[in-house]
Amino acid sequence: MTIERNLREHLHKEAETMECPPALSKRVEQSYSQYLQRKRSKPTMKKRLIGGIVAAAILIPTAAFAAPTLIDMLTRTPMTAEQVRVDEVGQAALEKLYGAFPETQSFEIIDASSVQGVQTSITLREKGGTGKTITLHTNGVTGAIEHVIQENWEPAGKPLTVLTGQDIKSKVDYLMNTLYGSIEEYEFAMEQMENPDQKTFILNYIKKGSETPFYQVFVQGHTVSASLIGGEATPETIHVEGFFSTNGKPDYFADAYLNDAKLFALLHMGPTQLKQELAAGKSVVEVAASKNVSKQQVMDVIAQTQVDTQLQGEPHGDAATTNRSHEQMLRAIEPKVLQVIEHKSETTAKR
């Protein structure tokens, strides 16, 4: 056995016993939240970078902040076809695929794997050596199909990129309508990417008032790669950044929870006023108490908004959503909401 293999196996065993410290997990979450806030305030990135961002979103979803063991965060576990069929998320994904494309019921599962509590991936191929393949990357919590890849669905030797723009759009529209539901409400934009090596098109489906695509599709050669991005429409209420502060610097970790129009209505104050109250060292719970609003009322409002956002984009009647009840999702988000509303800014420097 080589020294490299010995070292690899030793590190693998050590990683299985390691736990991500809560403090480190919180630092990672805060840093990531700050990164998102900065990016949201900037213009849309260049098209050539978007593909990398989509890939990163698939590999490092926010569910990773739950601080599982390090090996669970890094290791993808292979699954057999039978395991996929009895797995709740895998079964729901297959049912959705079979309903959208009945011909795939005869496809065989050639590859499958999962990252516990994060993602389940399934690849199916048509029997007979035609090469017609479809891959699903499914959210391990909500069951939503976040990324789908179609390969070789066109006649052999005829890449999609030789088609007219309208024909490409028609084929992508059919995929999106069939798998995700009606896309009539979305605005559409299609551009050719700056890729001298291979002709590539990017198609964005955007909700009115949003700067981020809800669905984003790449067409290259014989492949269509579609991702659920989930861009939100720009709300009418003013958004504030850095509700809390740490060591005298803005802390953005709670912004996604506190920029909630229903919360502001409950507290009878705007986001700027809430930020001022929190800057004085109060918690959201204490601010609410001064308005005769209970902690539970605050939790209910924020948790409901978070769950609604999480479910957005999933077609009505989705099997995974049915299996995971609304009440279960609310209970799952409540600990995080509680952490946010009980948090206080550091008003004095630590000695």
Contacts in CASP RR format, 6 or more apart in sequence:
PFRMAT RR
TARGET T0000
AUTHOR 0000-0000-0000
METHOD contacts of the structure
MODEL  1
MTIERNLREHLHKEAETMECPPALSKRVEQSYSQYLQRKRSKPTMKKRLI
GGIVAAAILIPTAAFAAPTLIDMLTRTPMTAEQVRVDEVGQAALEKLYGA
FPETQSFEIIDASSVQGVQTSITLREKGGTGKTITLHTNGVTGAIEHVIQ
ENWEPAGKPLTVLTGQDIKSKVDYLMNTLYGSIEEYEFAMEQMENPDQKT
FILNYIKKGSETPFYQVFVQGHTVSASLIGGEATPETIHVEGFFSTNGKP
DYFADAYLNDAKLFALLHMGPTQLKQELAAGKSVVEVAASKNVSKQQVMD
VIAQTQVDTQLQGEPHGDAATTNRSHEQMLRAIEPKVLQVIEHKSETTAK
R
12 71 0 8 1.000
15 69 0 8 1.000
15 70 0 8 1.000
15 71 0 8 1.000
15 74 0 8 1.000
16 69 0 8 1.000
16 71 0 8 1.000
17 69 0 8 1.000
18 69 0 8 1.000
18 70 0 8 1.000
18 71 0 8 1.000
19 67 0 8 1.000
19 69 0 8 1.000
19 70 0 8 1.000
20 67 0 8 1.000
20 68 0 8 1.000
20 69 0 8 1.000
20 70 0 8 1.000
20 73 0 8 1.000
22 67 0 8 1.000
25 65 0 8 1.000
25 67 0 8 1.000
26 253 0 8 1.000
28 65 0 8 1.000
29 65 0 8 1.000
29 253 0 8 1.000
30 246 0 8 1.000
30 251 0 8 1.000
30 252 0 8 1.000
30 253 0 8 1.000
32 62 0 8 1.000
32 65 0 8 1.000
33 252 0 8 1.000
33 253 0 8 1.000
33 255 0 8 1.000
33 256 0 8 1.000
34 251 0 8 1.000
34 252 0 8 1.000
34 253 0 8 1.000
36 252 0 8 1.000
36 256 0 8 1.000
37 241 0 8 1.000
37 242 0 8 1.000
37 252 0 8 1.000
37 255 0 8 1.000
39 45 0 8 1.000
41 241 0 8 1.000
44 211 0 8 1.000
44 212 0 8 1.000
45 53 0 8 1.000
47 191 0 8 1.000
47 193 0 8 1.000
47 194 0 8 1.000
47 202 0 8 1.000
48 193 0 8 1.000
48 194 0 8 1.000
48 195 0 8 1.000
50 202 0 8 1.000
50 216 0 8 1.000
51 218 0 8 1.000
54 147 0 8 1.000
54 216 0 8 1.000
54 227 0 8 1.000
54 229 0 8 1.000
57 146 0 8 1.000
57 227 0 8 1.000
57 229 0 8 1.000
58 119 0 8 1.000
58 137 0 8 1.000
58 146 0 8 1.000
58 147 0 8 1.000
58 227 0 8 1.000
61 118 0 8 1.000
61 119 0 8 1.000
61 139 0 8 1.000
63 117 0 8 1.000
63 118 0 8 1.000
63 140 0 8 1.000
63 141 0 8 1.000
64 73 0 8 1.000
64 118 0 8 1.000
68 116 0 8 1.000
68 117 0 8 1.000
72 115 0 8 1.000
72 116 0 8 1.000
73 115 0 8 1.000
75 115 0 8 1.000
76 113 0 8 1.000
76 114 0 8 1.000
76 115 0 8 1.000
76 121 0 8 1.000
77 113 0 8 1.000
77 114 0 8 1.000
77 115 0 8 1.000
77 116 0 8 1.000
78 112 0 8 1.000
78 113 0 8 1.000
79 87 0 8 1.000
79 112 0 8 1.000
79 113 0 8 1.000
79 114 0 8 1.000
79 120 0 8 1.000
80 112 0 8 1.000
81 108 0 8 1.000
81 109 0 8 1.000
81 112 0 8 1.000
83 112 0 8 1.000
84 90 0 8 1.000
84 91 0 8 1.000
84 94 0 8 1.000
84 109 0 8 1.000
84 112 0 8 1.000
84 120 0 8 1.000
84 122 0 8 1.000
85 91 0 8 1.000
85 94 0 8 1.000
87 114 0 8 1.000
87 120 0 8 1.000
88 320 0 8 1.000
88 323 0 8 1.000
89 114 0 8 1.000
89 120 0 8 1.000
89 138 0 8 1.000
89 139 0 8 1.000
89 140 0 8 1.000
89 143 0 8 1.000
89 320 0 8 1.000
90 120 0 8 1.000
90 122 0 8 1.000
90 138 0 8 1.000
92 138 0 8 1.000
92 143 0 8 1.000
92 318 0 8 1.000
92 319 0 8 1.000
92 320 0 8 1.000
92 323 0 8 1.000
93 120 0 8 1.000
93 122 0 8 1.000
93 136 0 8 1.000
93 138 0 8 1.000
93 143 0 8 1.000
93 145 0 8 1.000
93 320 0 8 1.000
94 122 0 8 1.000
95 319 0 8 1.000
96 145 0 8 1.000
96 179 0 8 1.000
96 318 0 8 1.000
96 319 0 8 1.000
96 320 0 8 1.000
97 104 0 8 1.000
97 124 0 8 1.000
97 134 0 8 1.000
97 136 0 8 1.000
97 145 0 8 1.000
97 179 0 8 1.000
98 104 0 8 1.000
98 105 0 8 1.000
100 178 0 8 1.000
100 179 0 8 1.000
101 134 0 8 1.000
101 178 0 8 1.000
101 179 0 8 1.000
103 126 0 8 1.000
104 124 0 8 1.000
104 134 0 8 1.000
106 126 0 8 1.000
106 127 0 8 1.000
107 124 0 8 1.000
107 125 0 8 1.000
107 126 0 8 1.000
107 127 0 8 1.000
107 132 0 8 1.000
107 134 0 8 1.000
108 124 0 8 1.000
108 125 0 8 1.000
108 127 0 8 1.000
109 122 0 8 1.000
109 123 0 8 1.000
109 124 0 8 1.000
110 123 0 8 1.000
110 124 0 8 1.000
110 125 0 8 1.000
110 133 0 8 1.000
111 121 0 8 1.000
111 122 0 8 1.000
111 123 0 8 1.000
112 120 0 8 1.000
112 121 0 8 1.000
112 122 0 8 1.000
112 123 0 8 1.000
113 120 0 8 1.000
113 121 0 8 1.000
114 120 0 8 1.000
114 121 0 8 1.000
114 140 0 8 1.000
117 140 0 8 1.000
117 141 0 8 1.000
118 139 0 8 1.000
118 140 0 8 1.000
118 141 0 8 1.000
119 137 0 8 1.000
119 138 0 8 1.000
119 139 0 8 1.000
119 140 0 8 1.000
119 146 0 8 1.000
120 137 0 8 1.000
120 138 0 8 1.000
120 140 0 8 1.000
120 143 0 8 1.000
121 135 0 8 1.000
121 136 0 8 1.000
121 137 0 8 1.000
121 138 0 8 1.000
122 135 0 8 1.000
122 136 0 8 1.000
122 138 0 8 1.000
123 133 0 8 1.000
123 134 0 8 1.000
123 135 0 8 1.000
123 136 0 8 1.000
124 133 0 8 1.000
124 134 0 8 1.000
124 135 0 8 1.000
125 131 0 8 1.000
125 132 0 8 1.000
125 133 0 8 1.000
126 132 0 8 1.000
126 133 0 8 1.000
130 152 0 8 1.000
131 151 0 8 1.000
131 152 0 8 1.000
132 151 0 8 1.000
132 152 0 8 1.000
132 153 0 8 1.000
133 149 0 8 1.000
133 150 0 8 1.000
133 151 0 8 1.000
133 152 0 8 1.000
134 148 0 8 1.000
134 149 0 8 1.000
134 150 0 8 1.000
134 151 0 8 1.000
134 153 0 8 1.000
135 147 0 8 1.000
135 148 0 8 1.000
135 149 0 8 1.000
135 151 0 8 1.000
136 145 0 8 1.000
136 147 0 8 1.000
136 148 0 8 1.000
137 145 0 8 1.000
137 146 0 8 1.000
137 147 0 8 1.000
137 148 0 8 1.000
138 144 0 8 1.000
138 145 0 8 1.000
138 146 0 8 1.000
138 320 0 8 1.000
139 145 0 8 1.000
139 146 0 8 1.000
141 324 0 8 1.000
141 332 0 8 1.000
142 310 0 8 1.000
142 311 0 8 1.000
142 314 0 8 1.000
142 320 0 8 1.000
142 321 0 8 1.000
142 324 0 8 1.000
143 318 0 8 1.000
143 320 0 8 1.000
143 321 0 8 1.000
143 324 0 8 1.000
144 228 0 8 1.000
144 313 0 8 1.000
144 314 0 8 1.000
144 318 0 8 1.000
144 320 0 8 1.000
145 179 0 8 1.000
145 180 0 8 1.000
145 228 0 8 1.000
146 227 0 8 1.000
146 228 0 8 1.000
147 225 0 8 1.000
147 226 0 8 1.000
147 227 0 8 1.000
147 228 0 8 1.000
148 175 0 8 1.000
148 179 0 8 1.000
148 225 0 8 1.000
148 226 0 8 1.000
149 223 0 8 1.000
149 224 0 8 1.000
149 225 0 8 1.000
149 226 0 8 1.000
150 175 0 8 1.000
150 223 0 8 1.000
150 224 0 8 1.000
150 225 0 8 1.000
151 222 0 8 1.000
151 223 0 8 1.000
152 222 0 8 1.000
153 222 0 8 1.000
153 224 0 8 1.000
154 160 0 8 1.000
154 222 0 8 1.000
157 222 0 8 1.000
159 199 0 8 1.000
159 221 0 8 1.000
159 222 0 8 1.000
160 168 0 8 1.000
160 171 0 8 1.000
160 219 0 8 1.000
160 220 0 8 1.000
160 221 0 8 1.000
160 222 0 8 1.000
160 223 0 8 1.000
160 224 0 8 1.000
161 168 0 8 1.000
161 199 0 8 1.000
161 200 0 8 1.000
161 201 0 8 1.000
161 219 0 8 1.000
161 220 0 8 1.000
161 221 0 8 1.000
163 171 0 8 1.000
165 190 0 8 1.000
165 201 0 8 1.000
168 190 0 8 1.000
168 201 0 8 1.000
168 203 0 8 1.000
168 219 0 8 1.000
169 188 0 8 1.000
169 190 0 8 1.000
169 203 0 8 1.000
171 224 0 8 1.000
172 203 0 8 1.000
172 217 0 8 1.000
172 219 0 8 1.000
172 224 0 8 1.000
172 226 0 8 1.000
173 183 0 8 1.000
175 217 0 8 1.000
175 224 0 8 1.000
175 226 0 8 1.000
176 183 0 8 1.000
176 205 0 8 1.000
176 215 0 8 1.000
176 217 0 8 1.000
176 226 0 8 1.000
177 183 0 8 1.000
179 226 0 8 1.000
180 215 0 8 1.000
180 228 0 8 1.000
180 313 0 8 1.000
180 315 0 8 1.000
181 315 0 8 1.000
183 205 0 8 1.000
183 215 0 8 1.000
185 207 0 8 1.000
185 208 0 8 1.000
186 205 0 8 1.000
186 206 0 8 1.000
186 207 0 8 1.000
186 214 0 8 1.000
186 215 0 8 1.000
187 205 0 8 1.000
187 206 0 8 1.000
187 207 0 8 1.000
187 208 0 8 1.000
188 203 0 8 1.000
188 204 0 8 1.000
188 205 0 8 1.000
188 206 0 8 1.000
189 203 0 8 1.000
189 204 0 8 1.000
189 206 0 8 1.000
190 201 0 8 1.000
190 202 0 8 1.000
190 203 0 8 1.000
190 204 0 8 1.000
191 201 0 8 1.000
191 202 0 8 1.000
192 199 0 8 1.000
192 200 0 8 1.000
192 201 0 8 1.000
192 202 0 8 1.000
193 200 0 8 1.000
193 201 0 8 1.000
193 202 0 8 1.000
193 218 0 8 1.000
195 220 0 8 1.000
198 220 0 8 1.000
198 221 0 8 1.000
199 220 0 8 1.000
199 221 0 8 1.000
200 218 0 8 1.000
200 219 0 8 1.000
200 220 0 8 1.000
201 218 0 8 1.000
201 219 0 8 1.000
201 220 0 8 1.000
202 216 0 8 1.000
202 217 0 8 1.000
202 218 0 8 1.000
202 219 0 8 1.000
203 216 0 8 1.000
203 217 0 8 1.000
203 218 0 8 1.000
203 219 0 8 1.000
204 213 0 8 1.000
204 215 0 8 1.000
204 216 0 8 1.000
204 217 0 8 1.000
205 213 0 8 1.000
205 214 0 8 1.000
205 215 0 8 1.000
205 216 0 8 1.000
205 217 0 8 1.000
206 212 0 8 1.000
206 213 0 8 1.000
206 214 0 8 1.000
206 231 0 8 1.000
207 214 0 8 1.000
207 231 0 8 1.000
207 232 0 8 1.000
207 233 0 8 1.000
208 233 0 8 1.000
209 233 0 8 1.000
209 234 0 8 1.000
210 231 0 8 1.000
210 232 0 8 1.000
210 233 0 8 1.000
210 234 0 8 1.000
211 234 0 8 1.000
212 229 0 8 1.000
212 230 0 8 1.000
212 231 0 8 1.000
212 232 0 8 1.000
213 229 0 8 1.000
213 230 0 8 1.000
213 231 0 8 1.000
214 228 0 8 1.000
214 229 0 8 1.000
214 230 0 8 1.000
214 231 0 8 1.000
214 313 0 8 1.000
215 226 0 8 1.000
215 227 0 8 1.000
215 228 0 8 1.000
215 229 0 8 1.000
215 230 0 8 1.000
216 226 0 8 1.000
216 227 0 8 1.000
216 229 0 8 1.000
217 224 0 8 1.000
217 225 0 8 1.000
217 226 0 8 1.000
217 227 0 8 1.000
218 224 0 8 1.000
218 225 0 8 1.000
218 226 0 8 1.000
219 225 0 8 1.000
228 313 0 8 1.000
230 312 0 8 1.000
230 313 0 8 1.000
232 309 0 8 1.000
232 312 0 8 1.000
235 259 0 8 1.000
235 261 0 8 1.000
236 261 0 8 1.000
237 259 0 8 1.000
237 261 0 8 1.000
237 264 0 8 1.000
237 270 0 8 1.000
237 271 0 8 1.000
238 270 0 8 1.000
238 271 0 8 1.000
238 272 0 8 1.000
239 255 0 8 1.000
239 259 0 8 1.000
239 271 0 8 1.000
240 255 0 8 1.000
240 258 0 8 1.000
240 259 0 8 1.000
240 271 0 8 1.000
240 272 0 8 1.000
240 274 0 8 1.000
240 275 0 8 1.000
241 250 0 8 1.000
241 252 0 8 1.000
241 255 0 8 1.000
242 250 0 8 1.000
242 251 0 8 1.000
242 252 0 8 1.000
242 254 0 8 1.000
242 255 0 8 1.000
242 275 0 8 1.000
243 251 0 8 1.000
243 254 0 8 1.000
243 255 0 8 1.000
243 258 0 8 1.000
243 274 0 8 1.000
243 275 0 8 1.000
243 278 0 8 1.000
244 250 0 8 1.000
244 251 0 8 1.000
244 253 0 8 1.000
244 254 0 8 1.000
244 278 0 8 1.000
244 343 0 8 1.000
244 344 0 8 1.000
244 345 0 8 1.000
245 251 0 8 1.000
245 279 0 8 1.000
245 345 0 8 1.000
245 346 0 8 1.000
246 345 0 8 1.000
246 346 0 8 1.000
247 346 0 8 1.000
247 349 0 8 1.000
247 350 0 8 1.000
248 346 0 8 1.000
248 349 0 8 1.000
251 345 0 8 1.000
253 340 0 8 1.000
254 340 0 8 1.000
254 343 0 8 1.000
257 302 0 8 1.000
257 306 0 8 1.000
257 336 0 8 1.000
257 337 0 8 1.000
257 340 0 8 1.000
258 271 0 8 1.000
258 274 0 8 1.000
258 284 0 8 1.000
258 302 0 8 1.000
258 340 0 8 1.000
259 271 0 8 1.000
260 301 0 8 1.000
260 302 0 8 1.000
260 305 0 8 1.000
262 301 0 8 1.000
262 304 0 8 1.000
262 305 0 8 1.000
263 298 0 8 1.000
263 301 0 8 1.000
263 302 0 8 1.000
263 305 0 8 1.000
264 270 0 8 1.000
264 271 0 8 1.000
264 274 0 8 1.000
266 288 0 8 1.000
266 293 0 8 1.000
266 297 0 8 1.000
266 298 0 8 1.000
266 301 0 8 1.000
267 274 0 8 1.000
267 287 0 8 1.000
267 288 0 8 1.000
267 291 0 8 1.000
267 293 0 8 1.000
267 298 0 8 1.000
268 291 0 8 1.000
269 277 0 8 1.000
269 291 0 8 1.000
274 284 0 8 1.000
274 287 0 8 1.000
277 287 0 8 1.000
278 284 0 8 1.000
278 287 0 8 1.000
278 344 0 8 1.000
278 345 0 8 1.000
279 345 0 8 1.000
280 347 0 8 1.000
281 344 0 8 1.000
281 345 0 8 1.000
281 347 0 8 1.000
282 344 0 8 1.000
283 341 0 8 1.000
283 342 0 8 1.000
283 343 0 8 1.000
283 344 0 8 1.000
284 298 0 8 1.000
284 340 0 8 1.000
284 341 0 8 1.000
284 342 0 8 1.000
284 343 0 8 1.000
285 295 0 8 1.000
285 298 0 8 1.000
285 341 0 8 1.000
285 342 0 8 1.000
288 294 0 8 1.000
288 295 0 8 1.000
288 297 0 8 1.000
288 298 0 8 1.000
288 341 0 8 1.000
289 295 0 8 1.000
295 341 0 8 1.000
298 341 0 8 1.000
299 334 0 8 1.000
299 337 0 8 1.000
299 338 0 8 1.000
299 341 0 8 1.000
302 337 0 8 1.000
302 340 0 8 1.000
302 341 0 8 1.000
303 330 0 8 1.000
303 333 0 8 1.000
303 334 0 8 1.000
303 337 0 8 1.000
304 330 0 8 1.000
306 333 0 8 1.000
306 337 0 8 1.000
307 326 0 8 1.000
307 329 0 8 1.000
307 330 0 8 1.000
307 333 0 8 1.000
310 329 0 8 1.000
310 333 0 8 1.000
311 321 0 8 1.000
311 329 0 8 1.000
314 320 0 8 1.000
314 321 0 8 1.000
END
